[in-house]
């Protein structure tokens, strides 16, 4: 039996589209796709009936202000992520396995949009309040600031049809890092922390149960993005130099400032049990975990300031930094051998 010829040198950010899955160059992306398929859920499974009672009779005006701001952010946040997937990421990752995963991620982002639409319609029966929430990017400064931060990095590579130069590769990496470490890893993770804060007080169980599934999805999205970044760095190590490292530190510092401004807004009424200082330290703690994922030294050196976030049930959730899924999986039939050429 003659030996197979060696694979030609291939980089994840090579221009063009590799069209076949054989030989499979990036089996880890294929496995992520299969894991995502196993974790399928639907919005119809979430029961908001207790939440409606909690909002009406068990929560203070400051609590309700926090929730209304949070829902307003959710109303557009995942649409921003979806746009970045379609406009900037799918066309530049030259791996059919990676594009399979991104296709599944796009479905999950649409599911999250549906979840937040249902959440908003349930929590805000007044049509005028709903209109204001959906227009949050325009009329709520703390949400507009976060959106402008996102658009700055999304727009930075939106003009690129092909990645051909070293500088364009760096721009792509920065976009991917912003998506993984800032949008998903700080903005959404802070939002989930508010949800679990209410759960720790025995409030809004419907929101918490749906967020469990969203949180697990988002954790897997981050794991994929960090793996793509790691792959590019391994293939082209000169891209991630000292200048880029400083850009990443500055990027996350700006994201923390944006999210701190949002915390000042949502906690403006004085929510008992959580403070802006707590949230900022928690964001710094999360940012340090992302720096480690990126092979960079920690910048803040702080502890987790939200103890209820240490108690997440790993039977329901993907552990945020270790990605262990153990619940709510549907079967996937068939096995694939990765070492076959065709």
C-alpha positions, 0 to 999 in steps of 0.5 A, spaced: 500 500 500 503 506 497 503 512 502 499 518 502 502 524 499 503 529 505 498 535 506 500 541 502 501 547 507 494 550 509 493 556 513 486 557 516 486 564 514 488 562 507 484 566 501 479 562 498 474 556 500 476 549 501 470 545 499 471 538 501 472 535 508 477 530 506 482 530 508 480 533 514 485 538 517 481 541 523 477 535 526 476 539 533 472 544 529 468 538 526 467 535 534 465 542 536 459 542 531 457 535 533 457 537 540 453 543 538 448 539 535 447 534 541 445 540 545 438 542 542 433 546 545 427 550 544 424 557 546 417 553 547 420 549 553 421 555 557 416 557 562 415 564 564 409 564 568 412 565 575 416 570 572 410 575 571 408 574 578 415 576 581 415 582 576 409 584 579 409 583 586 416 581 589 421 586 586 422 593 587 422 598 582 430 598 582 430 591 580 425 592 575 429 597 572 435 593 572 431 587 568 428 592 563 435 595 561 437 588 561 432 585 556 433 592 552 440 590 551 438 582 549 433 585 544 439 587 539 445 584 542 445 577 539 443 580 532 449 584 532 453 577 533 449 574 528 451 580 523 459 579 525 458 571 523 455 572 516 459 579 514 466 577 517 467 571 520 464 565 515 467 568 509 474 568 512 475 561 515 478 557 510 475 550 513 469 547 511 469 544 518 469 551 521 464 553 517 459 547 519 460 550 526 459 557 524 452 555 520 450 551 527 452 557 531 448 562 526 442 558 528 443 558 535 444 566 535 437 566 531 434 561 537 437 566 542 434 572 538 427 568 539 428 567 546 429 574 548 423 576 543 419 572 547 422 574 554 421 582 552 414 581 550 412 577 556 416 582 561 413 588 557 406 588 556 405 595 554 407 596 547 410 603 548 415 600 552 417 594 547 418 599 542 423 603 547 426 597 548 427 595 541 430 602 540 435 601 545 441 602 541 439 609 539 435 611 546 439 608 552 446 611 552 449 605 556 447 600 551 449 605 545 456 605 548 456 598 548 453 597 541 458 603 538 464 599 541 461 592 537 460 596 531 467 599 531 471 592 531 465 589 526 466 595 521 474 594 521 474 588 517 467 589 513 470 592 507 475 585 506 473 580 501 479 576 501 484 576 507 491 577 503 496 581 507 499 580 514 495 587 517 489 584 514 490 577 518 492 582 524 485 585 523 481 579 523 484 576 529 483 583 533 475 582 530 475 575 533 478 576 539 473 582 540 467 577 539 470 572 544 473 576 549 469 582 549 462 581 546 461 574 548 466 574 554 464 580 558 458 584 555 454 577 555 457 574 561 455 580 565 448 580 563 448 573 565 451 575 572 445 579 573 440 573 571 443 569 576 443 574 581 436 574 581 436 567 581 440 567 587 434 571 590 429 566 588 426 570 583 425 569 575 426 562 574 424 562 567 429 567 565 434 563 569 432 556 566 432 559 559 439 563 560 442 556 562 441 554 555 443 560 552 449 561 557 451 554 555 451 555 547 455 562 548 460 558 552 461 553 546 461 559 541 467 562 545 471 556 546 470 555 538 473 562 537 478 561 542 480 555 538 480 559 531 485 564 534 489 559 537 490 555 531 491 562 527 497 563 532 500 556 531 500 557 524 502 564 523 506 565 530 509 572 528 502 575 527 501 576 535 506 580 537 507 585 542 503 591 539 497 586 538 498 584 545 497 591 547 492 592 543 488 586 546 489 589 553 487 596 551 481 593 547 478 589 554 480 595 558 475 599 553 470 594 554 470 593 561 469 601 561 463 600 557 460 595 561 461 599 567 457 604 565 452 600 563 452 597 570 452 604 573 445 605 569 442 598 571 444 599 578 442 606 579 436 605 583 440 601 588 439 594 588 440 591 594 446 585 594 450 587 588 454 594 586 457 597 580 464 596 584 462 588 584 461 588 577 467 592 575 471 587 579 467 581 576 469 584 569 476 584 571 476 577 573 473 575 567 478 579 563 484 575 566 481 568 564 481 571 557 488 573 557 490 566 559 486 563 554 490 568 549 497 566 552 497 573 555 499 575 562 493 577 567 492 584 567 488 585 573 489 580 578 483 580 582 478 575 585 471 573 583 467 578 586 460 575 585 460 568 589 453 566 586 457 565 580 462 560 583 456 556 584 453 554 577 450 547 576 455 544 572 450 539 571 446 544 567 451 548 564 457 548 560 463 550 565 465 557 562 472 556 562 472 548 561 467 546 557 463 540 560 457 539 557 453 533 561 445 535 560 440 536 555 443 532 550 440 529 544 443 523 540 447 524 534 448 517 530 454 515 526 462 516 527 467 519 523 474 517 522 479 523 522 485 519 519 482 517 512 483 521 506 477 520 503 
